[in-house]
């Protein structure tokens, strides 16, 4: 077996627009601490630090004893480092990507396909689905971290449909009635009703979405000005998301998906087909909202 050593890595950073800016980002701080030659640009976002062998971000080994190799190349030359089970199961490749994320603004709502669907989509449209593998994800909070994960209990969604008429307007009477009826049905009826509600929302005309969202923002803003509580309509979060993405249909997703706040050290698992989105953790001006995540990408 290859001699077991620990060596430093120069990791790849992804500068997605939703990341924290400059040295306010934990990702940038980690990058700078690992490589003294790195210059942090205060006017650029530092969203993700990738520690792994992903083709779009293979970490470089910083060790004079190892000549100009990436982690992926080193593993390819030292297969026993994976252990026989991982080596055989995943064709000699590291089966996960370890990340640190620093989130300034909300990410888009997404759901990862299971292995079977990922393979099918890859065959049908590799330009849009370059990876034939599923991506279950585990997110662990380093600071207080907020996200959306999975559908709320039906009772909660029905309550929001009553309290937020703008939301109900986009869902429509038929899908709303189906959801209410599913409360007395089995899990299949609930799943079908949730799918109908989500589809109606996401297929709403842009003009109607903007109109209803502006009405909702105006109503919640008036409540806030009057000193009334906005908690029963998630008003504070709605206003924050609308400020980040004016007129975006994703603002209404907070009434369909579970709102989860993780304390440092807490985690959530995101399996296949579960809609989710990372939002933010701390209030503006405090520590970066940060978490680590591991994606299985093989």
C-alpha positions in Angstrom: 0.0 0.0 0.0 1.2 3.5 -0.7 2.8 5.3 2.3 0.1 7.2 4.1 0.9 10.9 4.3 -0.9 14.1 5.0 -0.1 17.0 2.6 -1.5 20.5 2.0 -3.8 21.2 -0.9 -4.4 24.3 -3.0 -8.1 24.2 -3.5 -10.3 25.6 -6.2 -12.7 28.5 -5.4 -16.0 29.1 -7.3 -16.9 32.8 -7.5 -20.7 32.5 -8.0 -22.6 35.7 -7.7 -24.4 34.6 -4.5 -21.2 34.3 -2.5 -19.9 36.6 0.3 -17.7 39.4 -1.0 -13.9 39.5 -0.5 -12.5 38.9 3.0 -16.0 38.8 4.5 -16.3 35.3 3.0 -15.1 32.4 5.1 -14.2 30.7 1.8 -11.8 33.6 0.9 -10.3 33.4 4.4 -9.7 29.7 4.1 -8.2 30.1 0.7 -5.8 32.8 1.9 -4.8 30.8 4.9 -3.9 27.8 2.8 -2.0 29.7 0.2 0.0 32.8 1.2 0.5 33.8 -2.5 -3.3 34.2 -3.0 -4.5 37.8 -3.2 -8.2 38.3 -2.2 -10.2 40.7 -4.3 -12.6 42.6 -2.1 -14.9 43.4 -5.0 -15.4 39.7 -6.0 -17.6 37.0 -4.4 -16.1 33.9 -2.9 -18.9 31.3 -2.8 -17.5 27.8 -2.7 -14.2 26.2 -1.7 -13.9 22.7 -3.4 -11.7 20.1 -1.7 -11.7 17.0 -4.0 -11.1 15.7 -7.5 -14.0 17.1 -9.5 -13.0 17.7 -13.1 -13.9 21.3 -12.8 -12.0 21.8 -9.6 -9.3 19.2 -9.0 -7.2 20.4 -6.0 -3.5 20.8 -6.4 -1.0 19.1 -4.0 1.4 21.6 -2.3 4.3 19.2 -1.5 7.8 19.5 -2.8 8.1 15.7 -2.7 5.2 15.3 -5.2 5.9 16.8 -8.6 3.1 19.1 -9.8 0.2 16.7 -9.3 -3.4 17.2 -8.6 -5.2 15.2 -6.0 -7.0 13.3 -8.7 -3.7 12.4 -10.4 -2.2 11.3 -7.1 -5.2 9.1 -6.3 -5.0 7.6 -9.8 -1.4 6.6 -9.1 -2.0 5.5 -5.5 -5.3 3.5 -5.8 -4.8 1.7 -2.5 -5.3 4.9 -0.6 -9.1 4.6 -1.3 -9.4 1.2 0.3 -10.5 -1.8 -1.6 -14.3 -1.3 -1.2 -14.3 2.3 -2.4 -11.8 1.5 -5.1 -13.8 -1.3 -6.5 -17.2 0.3 -6.1 -16.3 3.7 -7.7 -13.8 2.6 -10.3 -10.8 4.0 -8.5 -12.1 7.5 -8.0 -13.0 9.6 -5.0 -16.8 9.4 -4.7 -17.5 12.7 -3.0 -16.8 16.4 -3.2 -16.2 18.3 0.1 -17.1 22.0 0.0 -17.3 25.1 2.2 -20.0 27.6 1.2 -20.3 31.2 2.2 -23.8 32.5 1.2 -24.7 36.2 0.8 -27.9 35.9 -1.2 -30.3 33.0 -1.7 -29.4 30.2 -4.1 -31.9 29.0 -6.7 -34.4 26.2 -5.8 -33.2 22.9 -7.0 -33.6 19.1 -6.7 -31.0 16.5 -7.5 -32.1 13.5 -9.6 -31.7 9.9 -8.4 -29.1 7.7 -10.0 -31.5 6.2 -12.5 -32.9 9.6 -13.7 -29.4 11.2 -13.7 -28.2 8.5 -16.1 -31.2 9.0 -18.3 -30.9 12.8 -18.5 -27.2 12.5 -19.2 -27.9 10.2 -22.2 -30.7 12.5 -23.5 -29.0 15.9 -23.1 -25.3 15.6 -21.9 -24.8 19.3 -22.7 -27.3 20.2 -19.9 -26.6 17.1 -17.7 -22.9 16.5 -18.0 -22.9 14.2 -14.9 -24.6 10.8 -15.0 -24.5 10.4 -11.3 -26.8 11.4 -8.4 -25.8 14.0 -5.9 -27.1 13.4 -2.4 -25.8 16.1 -0.1 -25.1 16.6 3.6 -24.9 20.2 4.8 -23.3 21.0 8.2 -23.5 24.5 9.6 -20.4 26.3 10.7 -22.4 29.4 11.7 -26.2 29.8 12.0 -27.4 28.8 8.6 -30.8 29.1 7.0 -32.3 27.1 4.1 -35.4 25.6 2.6 -35.6 21.8 2.4 -38.5 19.5 1.4 -42.3 20.3 1.4 -44.0 21.6 4.5 -46.7 19.5 6.1 -49.9 20.0 4.1 -51.6 21.7 7.1 -49.0 24.4 7.1 -49.3 25.0 3.4 -53.1 25.2 3.6 -52.8 27.8 6.4 -50.5 29.9 4.2 -53.1 29.6 1.4 -55.6 31.2 3.7 -53.3 33.9 5.2 -51.6 34.8 1.9 -54.2 35.4 -0.8 -51.5 36.4 -3.3 -50.0 32.9 -2.9 -53.4 31.3 -3.3 -54.0 33.3 -6.4 -51.0 31.7 -8.1 -51.7 28.2 -6.9 -55.3 28.5 -8.1 -58.6 27.2 -6.8 -58.4 23.6 -8.3 -54.9 22.9 -6.9 -55.9 24.4 -3.5 -59.0 22.2 -3.3 -56.9 19.2 -4.2 -54.4 19.9 -1.5 -57.2 20.3 1.1 -58.8 17.1 0.1 -55.5 15.2 0.3 -55.4 15.9 4.0 -57.8 13.0 4.4 -56.0 10.8 1.9 -52.9 8.6 1.7 -49.3 9.6 1.0 -49.9 9.2 -2.8 -52.7 11.7 -2.7 -50.6 14.1 -0.8 -47.7 13.7 -3.2 -50.0 14.3 -6.2 -51.5 17.4 -4.6 -48.1 18.9 -3.7 -46.9 18.3 -7.2 -50.0 20.0 -8.6 -49.5 23.1 -6.3 -45.8 23.3 -7.1 -46.4 23.0 -10.8 -49.1 25.6 -10.8 -46.8 28.0 -9.0 -43.8 27.5 -11.1 -45.8 27.7 -14.4 -47.5 31.0 -13.4 -47.1 33.8 -16.0 -44.4 36.2 -15.1 -46.7 39.2 -15.3 -49.1 37.7 -12.7 -46.2 36.7 -10.4 -44.8 40.2 -10.4 -48.3 41.7 -9.8 -49.1 39.3 -6.9 -45.6 39.7 -5.4 -45.8 43.4 -5.4 -49.2 43.3 -3.7 -47.8 41.0 -1.0 -44.7 43.1 -0.5 -46.8 46.3 -0.2 -49.2 44.6 2.3 -46.4 43.2 4.5 -44.5 46.5 4.4 -47.6 48.3 5.6 -47.9 45.8 8.5 -44.3 46.3 9.4 -44.8 50.1 9.4 -47.8 49.8 11.6 -45.7 47.7 14.1 -47.7 44.5 13.4 -46.2 41.1 13.5 -45.2 39.6 10.2 -44.4 36.2 11.6 -47.5 34.4 10.4 -46.7 35.2 6.8 -42.8 34.9 7.0 -42.9 38.6 6.2 -39.3 39.4 7.1 -37.9 36.6 5.0 -40.3 37.5 2.1 -39.1 41.1 2.1 -35.5 40.1 2.2 -35.8 37.6 -0.7 -37.8 40.2 -2.8 -35.0 42.8 -2.2 -32.5 40.3 -3.5 -34.5 39.1 -6.4 -37.4 41.5 -7.2 -40.3 39.8 -8.9 -38.8 36.3 -8.7 -41.3 33.5 -8.4 -38.9 31.7 -5.9 -40.0 34.2 -3.2 -43.3 32.3 -2.9 -41.5 29.0 -2.3 -41.2 29.9 1.4 -44.8 29.0 1.7 -44.4 25.5 0.2 -41.0 24.4 1.6 -39.8 23.8 5.2 -37.8 26.8 6.5 -34.9 25.4 8.5 -32.3 27.2 10.6 -29.2 25.2 11.5 -27.1 26.0 14.6 -23.4 25.5 14.3 -22.7 21.8 14.2 -26.2 20.9 13.1 -26.8 19.2 9.8 -29.4 18.3 7.2 -29.4 15.6 4.6 -30.7 16.4 1.1 -31.6 13.2 -0.8 -32.7 12.8 -4.4 -35.8 14.6 -5.6 -36.0 16.9 -2.5 -36.4 20.5 -3.5 -34.1 22.8 -1.5 -32.4 26.2 -1.5 -29.8 27.7 0.7 -30.7 31.2 1.9 -28.5 32.8 4.6 -27.7 32.4 8.2 -26.7 35.6 10.1 -28.2 39.0 9.9 -26.5 41.5 7.6 -23.2 42.8 9.0 -22.5 39.8 11.2 -20.3 36.7 10.6 -20.5 35.0 7.2 -23.3 32.5 6.9 -21.3 29.4 6.2 -21.6 25.6 6.0 -19.7 22.7 4.7 -21.3 20.2 2.3 -20.4 16.9 0.9 -21.7 15.9 -2.5 -21.6 12.3 -3.8 -21.0 12.9 -7.5 -20.1 9.3 -8.6 
